[in-house]
Amino acid sequence: MHLHRYEKIWLMLGTGALALFIVILSVNAFAMGMTPPSHMEMIDPKKVDQTAPFDKPGLKKIGPNEYELVMVSFAFGYQPGNVEVPKGAKVTFITTSKDVVHGFQIPGTNVNTMVLPGHVSKITHTFDEPGKFLILCNEYCGAGHQIMATHVIVK
């Protein structure tokens, strides 16, 4: 089979563009800290309220300016509601769902994960700037999905 010179050029350009795209995508994902989950913690979604640490959701200080925020997603809300943290706080979000698939996103940060029933999701972010950060559900979860939000207030 004989390929014309122009066909060879276009094939090389297309292959090169595809390789460049994959390299840029990989570097960007690594630079933003986006990695697949390395741990797979599971709990019974019917017993979320009786399973530690989800039996007492809330903010817990675990070190100097380091916190764990345990949150439970449920139909059209998060427990606990609004949470205050100091400026510069490193917060590890530990979330699960009682009922259906929910989203957990803080726009303008790299915090974005799916919250599946029975799966424990963990993601960490350092809040260097004061302000009110919206936590929203970005996975359609039912008729009241648009009202599912809360805030992290950084002072």
N, C-alpha and C positions, 0 to 999 in steps of 0.2 A: 504494500500500500504506500502510495506516494502522497505526502502532504505538501501543499504549496507553501512557499516561503511566508506569505502573509498569515496562513493558518497556523504555522508554527509560532509566529510572533504573538498572535492573539492567544494561543494556548498558554504560552509562557507568561504573558501579562496577566491572564486570568488566574493561573495557578499562583503567581507571585502575589497578586492582590488578595487572594484567599488566605495564603500563608501569613501575610502581613496583618490582615484582619484578626486572625486567630491569635497571633502574638500580642497585638495591642489589647485585645479583649482579656487575655490571660494576665498581662502586666497590670492592667487597670483593676481587675478583680483582686489581685494580690495586694496592690497598693492601697485599696480601700478596705482591706481586711475581710473580704467576703470569702469565706471558706465553708465547705460543707460541714454539717455537724459531725463532731468526732465522738460524741457520746450519745447513747440512745437510752435515755431513762424513760421508763414507762410506769404508769400508775393506772388503777382502775378508774375510768371516768365517772362511774356511778358513786365512787367513794372519795371524790376530791375533797369534800368538806371534812372528812375524817383522816385524811392522809397528810402527814407532815411533809413539807412546811406549809402546805396549802390550807391547813386547818386554821392557821393564824396569818393570813396575808397581811403584808405591810412592809414598811421600811425598817431595816435593821442595820446598825452600824457594826462593821466587822473589822475595821482598822482605821488608822488616821486618814480621814477624808475618803474612806472607802465604804460603800454600802451595798446591801443586797435588797432588792425590791421584789418581793414575792407577790405575783398578781394572778388572779383567776379571771378568765374570760368567760362570760355567759351571755345569754340572749340579750343583746343590745346594751351591754355595760361591762365595766371592769371593776374588780374589787381588789384593793381599795380605790377610792376616787382620787381626787387631786392629792399630790404628794409634794412636799417641799424638801429641797436639798441645798446645801451650800455651794457657792461657786467653786469650781475646781474638783467637785466630787466625782469619783469614779463609781458608777452605779452598774451593778450586774442585775439585769432583769431576768427573773425566773418565772416563766409563765406556763400555764396549761389551760385547757378548756373543759368545761363540764358537759357541753352539749354538741356543738357542731364546729366546723372549721372556722376559725376567725383569723384576722390579720393583726399584726402588732407593728405599727410603723410610727416613727417620729420623723416627720418631714424635715429635710435639711441636715440629717445625720445619716450614719450608716446603719441605724437601727431599723431593721425590716425583717420580720420573720413570720412564718405561718404558725398558728397555734392550733394544734390538732388535739382532739379529745384523747386523753390518756398519755400523750407525749409531753415530756418536759422540755421546754425550749429555754436556752440560756443565751444571752447576748449582753455585751458590756459596752458602755459608752462613758466618756469623761465629759462633763459639762463645764467647759471653760468660760462660757459667757453667761451673764445673768439674763433672765427672761422667762417667758412662759412658753413651754414646749408642748405642743399638742401630741397626744398619743391617739391614734385612730385605727380603726379596723379597715383594712384594705381588701378584705375578702368578703364577698356578698354572703351574709349570714341570715337573711330573712327580711321581713317587711319593715322592721325598725332599724335596719343596718345604718342608715344615714345619721342616726343620733348616737351611735356607739363611739364615744370619745371620752377622754379625760386629759389631765395636764400634769406635767412635771414643772414645778415652779422653782427656778434657780435664783437664789438670793445672794 
